[in-house]
Amino acid sequence: MSGKGNCYDNAMVETFFKTLKAELVWRSVFKNRAQATAAIGRYIDDFYNPIRRHPALDFISPLQFARQAA
């Protein structure tokens, strides 16, 4: 995103991974990597993007935000 040494480089990605871990990973037990991969994919595609409300978007989902912007 920006130059080397900028403390804000990964802030958005780190926030996403914190949310992913808190809402899915730490609450689940996966038997293998394939099961975890499938669950994370479903979380992102079926919940995080279309349904979950995001504070940065005035508490609407990214899907709703994209519809409003169009």
SULVENZI-V924435 format. One record per helix or strand of 3 or more residues. SS is the DSSP state (a for helix, b for strand). FROM is the first residue (numbers start at 1). TO is the last residue. If there is no record, write none. Layout:
ss->SS from->FROM to->TO
ss->SS from->FROM to->TO
//
This chain:
ss->a from->11 to->23
ss->a from->25 to->27
ss->a from->33 to->48
ss->a from->55 to->57
ss->a from->62 to->69
//
